[in-house]
């Protein structure tokens, strides 16, 4: 996942490059992507997704995306602490 997601790191998305409002299907697809691959995202990729959803928001779907990212972060932090304590 990492090599594909990072392939365009040199080309950042500017606010002026995206349409004013993305369709609901776009938000649903982003939510599905986060749900399926959240455990594989790096910290940098999470930051980029958070930056993206600050620009492109949907009243019902964006909070779900944030919840998914936050729940994984908490779970990963707990797993790291358990590994360190062993």
N, C-alpha and C positions, 0 to 999 in steps of 0.2 A: 504494500500500500504506500509506504513512504516514498519510494522512488518515483511513483506516478504523481502523487500529490505534490511533491517538491519540484517536479520538473519545470514548472513555470514560476519558481520563486523569484526569478529576476524580473518578471513582468508583473508588477503589482496592479491590482484593480483600483482604478480611481473612481470616485463617486460620480464623476461626469460621464463615465463609460457605461454605466448601468442604466437601464430604463428607470423612469421615475418610480414605477410600481411593478414589481414582478407578479406574475400570475400565481394563484393559489397552488397550482400544480408544482411550481418551482419550490415553494416553501415546503410542501408535502414531501417532495423528493429530497430536499436537504434534511428534513427530519428523519426520513427513512435511512439516508446515508449515515447520519450521526448514530441512529439506533443500532445499525448493523456493524459499524466500524469504530465506535467510540473507544473501545479498548485498545485499538491500534494507533490512535492519534498521539502524536508527540505533543509536548507542551506548546511548542511553536505553532503547530497546526491548530490546536485548540484556540490559541490567541487569534489566529487568522479567521477562524470561523466566528468567534465572538465579535471581531471587528466587522465582519461581513453582516452579521445579523443586527448590528447597531445601525447599519445603513439601510438594509432591506428588512423591514419588519412586517409581521402579520399579527394582528391582535390576538389570535388564538394559537397559532403555531409557534411563534417565536418563544413564548414562555416554555413550551414543551421542549424545544431544542436546548434552551438554557438549562432546564431541569435535567435532561439527559447528560449534558456535558458535566454538570455539577455532581450528579450522582456517581459518575465514573471517576471523577477526580477524587472524591471522598473514598471510594472503594479502593482505588489505586494507592492512595496515601496510607490507608489502613493495612493494605497488603505489604507495602514497603516497611512499615513499622513492625509488622509481625516478622518479616524476614530479618530485620536488624536485631530483633530481640532473641532470635534463635541462636 
